[in-house]
Amino acid sequence: MEEILASQRAMLERQGKASADDATLAKIFRSQLAQLEEWLAAQPAFSFLAVDYHRVLKEPLEVAREVNAFVQANLNLEAMAAAVDPALYRQRLA
């Protein structure tokens, strides 16, 4: 959550917008995520695969395999894994 909030703050700063405090942003984000998960669960026409960002960075090929299985396709797994750019992980917490 802290990394997500740091990323949101950085984005808002780049846009010249003010950011709310972390507690408020966390509450809003958690609420929106809960609403989305509830909505998705109620949609019989939708299924979704939750993918953990940190796992994508650590195991891109394995996650690509899981995505491929989920969408029941024959995707280029190596290309998918190669598209993962750890340099974009800019809001790391120590």
Backbone atoms as SQL, in Angstrom:
CREATE TABLE atoms (id INTEGER PRIMARY KEY, chain TEXT, resi INTEGER, resn TEXT, atom TEXT, x REAL, y REAL, z REAL);
INSERT INTO atoms VALUES
  (1, 'A', 1, 'MET', 'N', 0.830, -1.193, 0.000),
  (2, 'A', 1, 'MET', 'CA', 0.000, 0.000, 0.000),
  (3, 'A', 1, 'MET', 'C', 0.874, 1.256, 0.000),
  (4, 'A', 2, 'GLU', 'N', 1.949, 1.226, 0.800),
  (5, 'A', 2, 'GLU', 'CA', 2.802, 2.418, 0.888),
  (6, 'A', 2, 'GLU', 'C', 3.428, 2.754, -0.463),
  (7, 'A', 3, 'GLU', 'N', 3.828, 1.730, -1.216),
  (8, 'A', 3, 'GLU', 'CA', 4.411, 1.981, -2.540),
  (9, 'A', 3, 'GLU', 'C', 3.373, 2.534, -3.505),
  (10, 'A', 4, 'ILE', 'N', 2.160, 2.033, -3.412),
  (11, 'A', 4, 'ILE', 'CA', 1.086, 2.533, -4.275),
  (12, 'A', 4, 'ILE', 'C', 0.825, 4.007, -3.975),
  (13, 'A', 5, 'LEU', 'N', 0.759, 4.337, -2.701),
  (14, 'A', 5, 'LEU', 'CA', 0.511, 5.730, -2.314),
  (15, 'A', 5, 'LEU', 'C', 1.654, 6.627, -2.753),
  (16, 'A', 6, 'ALA', 'N', 2.889, 6.150, -2.617),
  (17, 'A', 6, 'ALA', 'CA', 4.044, 6.943, -3.056),
  (18, 'A', 6, 'ALA', 'C', 3.978, 7.176, -4.561),
  (19, 'A', 7, 'SER', 'N', 3.569, 6.173, -5.301),
  (20, 'A', 7, 'SER', 'CA', 3.438, 6.305, -6.745),
  (21, 'A', 7, 'SER', 'C', 2.346, 7.315, -7.104),
  (22, 'A', 8, 'GLN', 'N', 1.226, 7.245, -6.398),
  (23, 'A', 8, 'GLN', 'CA', 0.132, 8.187, -6.647),
  (24, 'A', 8, 'GLN', 'C', 0.561, 9.623, -6.343),
  (25, 'A', 9, 'ARG', 'N', 1.274, 9.793, -5.239),
  (26, 'A', 9, 'ARG', 'CA', 1.770, 11.140, -4.889),
  (27, 'A', 9, 'ARG', 'C', 2.696, 11.676, -5.971),
  (28, 'A', 10, 'ALA', 'N', 3.612, 10.840, -6.439),
  (29, 'A', 10, 'ALA', 'CA', 4.553, 11.264, -7.483),
  (30, 'A', 10, 'ALA', 'C', 3.805, 11.645, -8.754),
  (31, 'A', 11, 'MET', 'N', 2.793, 10.870, -9.116),
  (32, 'A', 11, 'MET', 'CA', 2.010, 11.169, -10.315),
  (33, 'A', 11, 'MET', 'C', 1.288, 12.504, -10.161),
  (34, 'A', 12, 'LEU', 'N', 0.656, 12.708, -9.010),
  (35, 'A', 12, 'LEU', 'CA', -0.068, 13.956, -8.774),
  (36, 'A', 12, 'LEU', 'C', 0.885, 15.152, -8.783),
  (37, 'A', 13, 'GLU', 'N', 2.061, 14.982, -8.202),
  (38, 'A', 13, 'GLU', 'CA', 3.051, 16.063, -8.202),
  (39, 'A', 13, 'GLU', 'C', 3.462, 16.409, -9.627),
  (40, 'A', 14, 'ARG', 'N', 3.691, 15.398, -10.465),
  (41, 'A', 14, 'ARG', 'CA', 4.062, 15.648, -11.866),
  (42, 'A', 14, 'ARG', 'C', 2.961, 16.413, -12.585),
  (43, 'A', 15, 'GLN', 'N', 1.722, 16.184, -12.194),
  (44, 'A', 15, 'GLN', 'CA', 0.586, 16.865, -12.819),
  (45, 'A', 15, 'GLN', 'C', 0.290, 18.208, -12.173),
  (46, 'A', 16, 'GLY', 'N', 1.076, 18.561, -11.144),
  (47, 'A', 16, 'GLY', 'CA', 0.877, 19.833, -10.457),
  (48, 'A', 16, 'GLY', 'C', -0.362, 19.840, -9.574),
  (49, 'A', 17, 'LYS', 'N', -0.791, 18.670, -9.143),
  (50, 'A', 17, 'LYS', 'CA', -1.987, 18.559, -8.311),
  (51, 'A', 17, 'LYS', 'C', -1.597, 18.269, -6.870),
  (52, 'A', 18, 'ALA', 'N', -2.427, 18.717, -5.970),
  (53, 'A', 18, 'ALA', 'CA', -2.200, 18.456, -4.551),
  (54, 'A', 18, 'ALA', 'C', -2.618, 17.030, -4.224),
  (55, 'A', 19, 'SER', 'N', -1.985, 16.474, -3.220),
  (56, 'A', 19, 'SER', 'CA', -2.290, 15.120, -2.790),
  (57, 'A', 19, 'SER', 'C', -2.841, 15.155, -1.375),
  (58, 'A', 20, 'ALA', 'N', -3.787, 14.289, -1.119),
  (59, 'A', 20, 'ALA', 'CA', -4.305, 14.152, 0.247),
  (60, 'A', 20, 'ALA', 'C', -3.276, 13.407, 1.084),
  (61, 'A', 21, 'ASP', 'N', -3.479, 13.376, 2.375),
  (62, 'A', 21, 'ASP', 'CA', -2.550, 12.662, 3.252),
  (63, 'A', 21, 'ASP', 'C', -2.670, 11.157, 3.011),
  (64, 'A', 22, 'ASP', 'N', -1.651, 10.409, 3.406),
  (65, 'A', 22, 'ASP', 'CA', -1.597, 8.971, 3.144),
  (66, 'A', 22, 'ASP', 'C', -2.782, 8.212, 3.729),
  (67, 'A', 23, 'ALA', 'N', -3.200, 8.567, 4.919),
  (68, 'A', 23, 'ALA', 'CA', -4.311, 7.850, 5.550),
  (69, 'A', 23, 'ALA', 'C', -5.582, 8.000, 4.722),
  (70, 'A', 24, 'THR', 'N', -5.837, 9.197, 4.233),
  (71, 'A', 24, 'THR', 'CA', -7.031, 9.445, 3.412),
  (72, 'A', 24, 'THR', 'C', -6.924, 8.705, 2.086),
  (73, 'A', 25, 'LEU', 'N', -5.743, 8.798, 1.440),
  (74, 'A', 25, 'LEU', 'CA', -5.565, 8.107, 0.168),
  (75, 'A', 25, 'LEU', 'C', -5.705, 6.597, 0.336),
  (76, 'A', 26, 'ALA', 'N', -5.145, 6.046, 1.401),
  (77, 'A', 26, 'ALA', 'CA', -5.240, 4.603, 1.642),
  (78, 'A', 26, 'ALA', 'C', -6.691, 4.186, 1.834),
  (79, 'A', 27, 'LYS', 'N', -7.430, 4.963, 2.579),
  (80, 'A', 27, 'LYS', 'CA', -8.846, 4.651, 2.817),
  (81, 'A', 27, 'LYS', 'C', -9.628, 4.662, 1.506),
  (82, 'A', 28, 'ILE', 'N', -9.396, 5.670, 0.679),
  (83, 'A', 28, 'ILE', 'CA', -10.083, 5.780, -0.608),
  (84, 'A', 28, 'ILE', 'C', -9.711, 4.608, -1.511),
  (85, 'A', 29, 'PHE', 'N', -8.410, 4.324, -1.580),
  (86, 'A', 29, 'PHE', 'CA', -7.946, 3.243, -2.447),
  (87, 'A', 29, 'PHE', 'C', -8.530, 1.903, -2.017),
  (88, 'A', 30, 'ARG', 'N', -8.477, 1.613, -0.734),
  (89, 'A', 30, 'ARG', 'CA', -9.029, 0.345, -0.235),
  (90, 'A', 30, 'ARG', 'C', -10.533, 0.248, -0.520),
  (91, 'A', 31, 'SER', 'N', -11.230, 1.355, -0.354),
  (92, 'A', 31, 'SER', 'CA', -12.665, 1.371, -0.621),
  (93, 'A', 31, 'SER', 'C', -12.947, 1.112, -2.099),
  (94, 'A', 32, 'GLN', 'N', -12.199, 1.777, -2.972),
  (95, 'A', 32, 'GLN', 'CA', -12.393, 1.583, -4.406),
  (96, 'A', 32, 'GLN', 'C', -12.056, 0.152, -4.822),
  (97, 'A', 33, 'LEU', 'N', -10.999, -0.397, -4.256),
  (98, 'A', 33, 'LEU', 'CA', -10.624, -1.766, -4.571),
  (99, 'A', 33, 'LEU', 'C', -11.694, -2.745, -4.108),
  (100, 'A', 34, 'ALA', 'N', -12.225, -2.538, -2.924),
  (101, 'A', 34, 'ALA', 'CA', -13.288, -3.404, -2.411),
  (102, 'A', 34, 'ALA', 'C', -14.532, -3.312, -3.294),
  (103, 'A', 35, 'GLN', 'N', -14.875, -2.106, -3.727),
  (104, 'A', 35, 'GLN', 'CA', -16.039, -1.927, -4.604),
  (105, 'A', 35, 'GLN', 'C', -15.825, -2.659, -5.926),
  (106, 'A', 36, 'LEU', 'N', -14.631, -2.549, -6.474),
  (107, 'A', 36, 'LEU', 'CA', -14.330, -3.227, -7.730),
  (108, 'A', 36, 'LEU', 'C', -14.421, -4.733, -7.570),
  (109, 'A', 37, 'GLU', 'N', -13.825, -5.266, -6.513),
  (110, 'A', 37, 'GLU', 'CA', -13.861, -6.711, -6.298),
  (111, 'A', 37, 'GLU', 'C', -15.293, -7.203, -6.092),
  (112, 'A', 38, 'GLU', 'N', -16.088, -6.442, -5.378),
  (113, 'A', 38, 'GLU', 'CA', -17.490, -6.802, -5.162),
  (114, 'A', 38, 'GLU', 'C', -18.251, -6.786, -6.479),
  (115, 'A', 39, 'TRP', 'N', -18.017, -5.754, -7.283),
  (116, 'A', 39, 'TRP', 'CA', -18.698, -5.634, -8.568),
  (117, 'A', 39, 'TRP', 'C', -18.306, -6.793, -9.478),
  (118, 'A', 40, 'LEU', 'N', -17.006, -7.085, -9.558),
  (119, 'A', 40, 'LEU', 'CA', -16.550, -8.177, -10.414),
  (120, 'A', 40, 'LEU', 'C', -17.153, -9.507, -9.990),
  (121, 'A', 41, 'ALA', 'N', -17.226, -9.742, -8.696),
  (122, 'A', 41, 'ALA', 'CA', -17.787, -10.997, -8.191),
  (123, 'A', 41, 'ALA', 'C', -19.254, -11.149, -8.580),
  (124, 'A', 42, 'ALA', 'N', -19.942, -10.044, -8.786),
  (125, 'A', 42, 'ALA', 'CA', -21.364, -10.075, -9.118),
  (126, 'A', 42, 'ALA', 'C', -21.611, -10.144, -10.630),
  (127, 'A', 43, 'GLN', 'N', -20.554, -10.144, -11.433),
  (128, 'A', 43, 'GLN', 'CA', -20.701, -10.147, -12.887),
  (129, 'A', 43, 'GLN', 'C', -20.444, -11.544, -13.436),
  (130, 'A', 44, 'PRO', 'N', -21.491, -12.262, -13.791),
  (131, 'A', 44, 'PRO', 'CA', -21.279, -13.632, -14.284),
  (132, 'A', 44, 'PRO', 'C', -20.512, -13.682, -15.601),
  (133, 'A', 45, 'ALA', 'N', -20.514, -12.607, -16.361),
  (134, 'A', 45, 'ALA', 'CA', -19.835, -12.597, -17.656),
  (135, 'A', 45, 'ALA', 'C', -18.339, -12.307, -17.535),
  (136, 'A', 46, 'PHE', 'N', -17.880, -11.962, -16.336),
  (137, 'A', 46, 'PHE', 'CA', -16.477, -11.611, -16.136),
  (138, 'A', 46, 'PHE', 'C', -15.789, -12.603, -15.216),
  (139, 'A', 47, 'SER', 'N', -14.551, -12.854, -15.532),
  (140, 'A', 47, 'SER', 'CA', -13.664, -13.523, -14.597),
  (141, 'A', 47, 'SER', 'C', -12.380, -12.707, -14.609),
  (142, 'A', 48, 'PHE', 'N', -11.635, -12.784, -13.528),
  (143, 'A', 48, 'PHE', 'CA', -10.405, -12.014, -13.500),
  (144, 'A', 48, 'PHE', 'C', -9.311, -12.782, -12.802),
  (145, 'A', 49, 'LEU', 'N', -8.105, -12.409, -13.136),
  (146, 'A', 49, 'LEU', 'CA', -6.923, -13.019, -12.553),
  (147, 'A', 49, 'LEU', 'C', -6.159, -11.926, -11.824),
  (148, 'A', 50, 'ALA', 'N', -6.031, -12.062, -10.540),
  (149, 'A', 50, 'ALA', 'CA', -5.243, -11.107, -9.766),
  (150, 'A', 50, 'ALA', 'C', -3.768, -11.449, -9.967),
  (151, 'A', 51, 'VAL', 'N', -2.979, -10.437, -10.282),
  (152, 'A', 51, 'VAL', 'CA', -1.553, -10.622, -10.525),
  (153, 'A', 51, 'VAL', 'C', -0.791, -9.697, -9.586),
  (154, 'A', 52, 'ASP', 'N', 0.088, -10.277, -8.791),
  (155, 'A', 52, 'ASP', 'CA', 0.882, -9.498, -7.849),
  (156, 'A', 52, 'ASP', 'C', 2.068, -8.854, -8.564),
  (157, 'A', 53, 'TYR', 'N', 2.162, -7.535, -8.442),
  (158, 'A', 53, 'TYR', 'CA', 3.202, -6.757, -9.133),
  (159, 'A', 53, 'TYR', 'C', 4.605, -7.236, -8.779),
  (160, 'A', 54, 'HIS', 'N', 4.872, -7.455, -7.502),
  (161, 'A', 54, 'HIS', 'CA', 6.208, -7.880, -7.084),
  (162, 'A', 54, 'HIS', 'C', 6.560, -9.248, -7.661),
  (163, 'A', 55, 'ARG', 'N', 5.571, -10.110, -7.770),
  (164, 'A', 55, 'ARG', 'CA', 5.808, -11.423, -8.348),
  (165, 'A', 55, 'ARG', 'C', 6.105, -11.324, -9.839),
  (166, 'A', 56, 'VAL', 'N', 5.448, -10.402, -10.522),
  (167, 'A', 56, 'VAL', 'CA', 5.730, -10.197, -11.945),
  (168, 'A', 56, 'VAL', 'C', 7.196, -9.806, -12.118),
  (169, 'A', 57, 'LEU', 'N', 7.680, -8.931, -11.244),
  (170, 'A', 57, 'LEU', 'CA', 9.078, -8.503, -11.332),
  (171, 'A', 57, 'LEU', 'C', 10.038, -9.660, -11.063),
  (172, 'A', 58, 'LYS', 'N', 9.688, -10.535, -10.130),
  (173, 'A', 58, 'LYS', 'CA', 10.569, -11.643, -9.744),
  (174, 'A', 58, 'LYS', 'C', 10.449, -12.860, -10.662),
  (175, 'A', 59, 'GLU', 'N', 9.235, -13.135, -11.149),
  (176, 'A', 59, 'GLU', 'CA', 8.969, -14.353, -11.920),
  (177, 'A', 59, 'GLU', 'C', 8.161, -14.046, -13.179),
  (178, 'A', 60, 'PRO', 'N', 8.682, -13.188, -14.061),
  (179, 'A', 60, 'PRO', 'CA', 7.864, -12.764, -15.209),
  (180, 'A', 60, 'PRO', 'C', 7.428, -13.902, -16.123),
  (181, 'A', 61, 'LEU', 'N', 8.289, -14.875, -16.331),
  (182, 'A', 61, 'LEU', 'CA', 7.910, -15.968, -17.223),
  (183, 'A', 61, 'LEU', 'C', 6.818, -16.842, -16.605),
  (184, 'A', 62, 'GLU', 'N', 6.930, -17.128, -15.333),
  (185, 'A', 62, 'GLU', 'CA', 5.907, -17.941, -14.665),
  (186, 'A', 62, 'GLU', 'C', 4.556, -17.219, -14.653),
  (187, 'A', 63, 'VAL', 'N', 4.561, -15.931, -14.373),
  (188, 'A', 63, 'VAL', 'CA', 3.308, -15.162, -14.384),
  (189, 'A', 63, 'VAL', 'C', 2.741, -15.112, -15.802),
  (190, 'A', 64, 'ALA', 'N', 3.609, -14.972, -16.794),
  (191, 'A', 64, 'ALA', 'CA', 3.146, -14.989, -18.191),
  (192, 'A', 64, 'ALA', 'C', 2.454, -16.309, -18.502),
  (193, 'A', 65, 'ARG', 'N', 2.999, -17.404, -17.993),
  (194, 'A', 65, 'ARG', 'CA', 2.354, -18.718, -18.194),
  (195, 'A', 65, 'ARG', 'C', 0.956, -18.739, -17.571),
  (196, 'A', 66, 'GLU', 'N', 0.847, -18.177, -16.382),
  (197, 'A', 66, 'GLU', 'CA', -0.454, -18.152, -15.698),
  (198, 'A', 66, 'GLU', 'C', -1.465, -17.293, -16.451),
  (199, 'A', 67, 'VAL', 'N', -1.016, -16.148, -16.952),
  (200, 'A', 67, 'VAL', 'CA', -1.905, -15.277, -17.741),
  (201, 'A', 67, 'VAL', 'C', -2.333, -16.009, -19.009),
  (202, 'A', 68, 'ASN', 'N', -1.388, -16.651, -19.661),
  (203, 'A', 68, 'ASN', 'CA', -1.688, -17.395, -20.876),
  (204, 'A', 68, 'ASN', 'C', -2.734, -18.485, -20.612),
  (205, 'A', 69, 'ALA', 'N', -2.566, -19.205, -19.517),
  (206, 'A', 69, 'ALA', 'CA', -3.542, -20.245, -19.162),
  (207, 'A', 69, 'ALA', 'C', -4.894, -19.621, -18.853),
  (208, 'A', 70, 'PHE', 'N', -4.889, -18.496, -18.166),
  (209, 'A', 70, 'PHE', 'CA', -6.143, -17.834, -17.797),
  (210, 'A', 70, 'PHE', 'C', -6.943, -17.416, -19.031),
  (211, 'A', 71, 'VAL', 'N', -6.244, -16.839, -20.013),
  (212, 'A', 71, 'VAL', 'CA', -6.944, -16.380, -21.217),
  (213, 'A', 71, 'VAL', 'C', -7.092, -17.489, -22.256),
  (214, 'A', 72, 'GLN', 'N', -6.572, -18.669, -21.918),
  (215, 'A', 72, 'GLN', 'CA', -6.672, -19.845, -22.793),
  (216, 'A', 72, 'GLN', 'C', -6.208, -19.525, -24.206),
  (217, 'A', 73, 'ALA', 'N', -4.965, -19.048, -24.279),
  (218, 'A', 73, 'ALA', 'CA', -4.419, -18.621, -25.563),
  (219, 'A', 73, 'ALA', 'C', -3.067, -19.282, -25.790),
  (220, 'A', 74, 'ASN', 'N', -2.446, -18.895, -26.858),
  (221, 'A', 74, 'ASN', 'CA', -1.107, -19.370, -27.194),
  (222, 'A', 74, 'ASN', 'C', -0.233, -18.128, -27.379),
  (223, 'A', 75, 'LEU', 'N', -0.018, -17.415, -26.292),
  (224, 'A', 75, 'LEU', 'CA', 0.714, -16.152, -26.340),
  (225, 'A', 75, 'LEU', 'C', 2.215, -16.393, -26.350),
  (226, 'A', 76, 'ASN', 'N', 2.958, -15.383, -26.764),
  (227, 'A', 76, 'ASN', 'CA', 4.413, -15.450, -26.777),
  (228, 'A', 76, 'ASN', 'C', 4.915, -15.156, -25.366),
  (229, 'A', 77, 'LEU', 'N', 5.144, -16.204, -24.600),
  (230, 'A', 77, 'LEU', 'CA', 5.513, -16.051, -23.196),
  (231, 'A', 77, 'LEU', 'C', 6.844, -15.328, -23.024),
  (232, 'A', 78, 'GLU', 'N', 7.796, -15.630, -23.882),
  (233, 'A', 78, 'GLU', 'CA', 9.098, -14.978, -23.768),
  (234, 'A', 78, 'GLU', 'C', 8.979, -13.475, -24.016),
  (235, 'A', 79, 'ALA', 'N', 8.179, -13.084, -24.991),
  (236, 'A', 79, 'ALA', 'CA', 7.980, -11.657, -25.269),
  (237, 'A', 79, 'ALA', 'C', 7.262, -10.976, -24.107),
  (238, 'A', 80, 'MET', 'N', 6.295, -11.686, -23.534),
  (239, 'A', 80, 'MET', 'CA', 5.588, -11.126, -22.388),
  (240, 'A', 80, 'MET', 'C', 6.554, -10.898, -21.227),
  (241, 'A', 81, 'ALA', 'N', 7.369, -11.897, -20.929),
  (242, 'A', 81, 'ALA', 'CA', 8.318, -11.783, -19.827),
  (243, 'A', 81, 'ALA', 'C', 9.351, -10.700, -20.105),
  (244, 'A', 82, 'ALA', 'N', 9.770, -10.574, -21.356),
  (245, 'A', 82, 'ALA', 'CA', 10.771, -9.563, -21.721),
  (246, 'A', 82, 'ALA', 'C', 10.218, -8.149, -21.612),
  (247, 'A', 83, 'ALA', 'N', 8.909, -7.999, -21.660),
  (248, 'A', 83, 'ALA', 'CA', 8.294, -6.675, -21.560),
  (249, 'A', 83, 'ALA', 'C', 8.320, -6.127, -20.137),
  (250, 'A', 84, 'VAL', 'N', 8.601, -6.974, -19.163),
  (251, 'A', 84, 'VAL', 'CA', 8.669, -6.535, -17.769),
  (252, 'A', 84, 'VAL', 'C', 9.947, -5.724, -17.596),
  (253, 'A', 85, 'ASP', 'N', 9.789, -4.487, -17.169),
  (254, 'A', 85, 'ASP', 'CA', 10.933, -3.580, -17.010),
  (255, 'A', 85, 'ASP', 'C', 11.073, -3.200, -15.540),
  (256, 'A', 86, 'PRO', 'N', 11.966, -3.853, -14.818),
  (257, 'A', 86, 'PRO', 'CA', 12.151, -3.535, -13.396),
  (258, 'A', 86, 'PRO', 'C', 12.554, -2.083, -13.147),
  (259, 'A', 87, 'ALA', 'N', 13.085, -1.413, -14.150),
  (260, 'A', 87, 'ALA', 'CA', 13.470, -0.004, -13.992),
  (261, 'A', 87, 'ALA', 'C', 12.252, 0.885, -13.750),
  (262, 'A', 88, 'LEU', 'N', 11.077, 0.398, -14.103),
  (263, 'A', 88, 'LEU', 'CA', 9.858, 1.186, -13.881),
  (264, 'A', 88, 'LEU', 'C', 9.346, 1.072, -12.453),
  (265, 'A', 89, 'TYR', 'N', 9.978, 0.230, -11.670),
  (266, 'A', 89, 'TYR', 'CA', 9.628, 0.069, -10.253),
  (267, 'A', 89, 'TYR', 'C', 10.373, 1.152, -9.487),
  (268, 'A', 90, 'ARG', 'N', 9.779, 2.343, -9.454),
  (269, 'A', 90, 'ARG', 'CA', 10.484, 3.516, -8.941),
  (270, 'A', 90, 'ARG', 'C', 10.136, 3.870, -7.493),
  (271, 'A', 91, 'GLN', 'N', 9.078, 3.358, -6.951),
  (272, 'A', 91, 'GLN', 'CA', 8.657, 3.748, -5.614),
  (273, 'A', 91, 'GLN', 'C', 8.940, 2.637, -4.607),
  (274, 'A', 92, 'ARG', 'N', 10.127, 2.069, -4.692),
  (275, 'A', 92, 'ARG', 'CA', 10.515, 1.002, -3.772),
  (276, 'A', 92, 'ARG', 'C', 10.659, 1.531, -2.360),
  (277, 'A', 93, 'LEU', 'N', 10.213, 0.733, -1.434),
  (278, 'A', 93, 'LEU', 'CA', 10.431, 1.044, -0.021),
  (279, 'A', 93, 'LEU', 'C', 11.589, 0.203, 0.470),
  (280, 'A', 94, 'ALA', 'N', 12.363, 0.775, 1.343),
  (281, 'A', 94, 'ALA', 'CA', 13.548, 0.066, 1.843),
  (282, 'A', 94, 'ALA', 'C', 13.154, -1.125, 2.679);
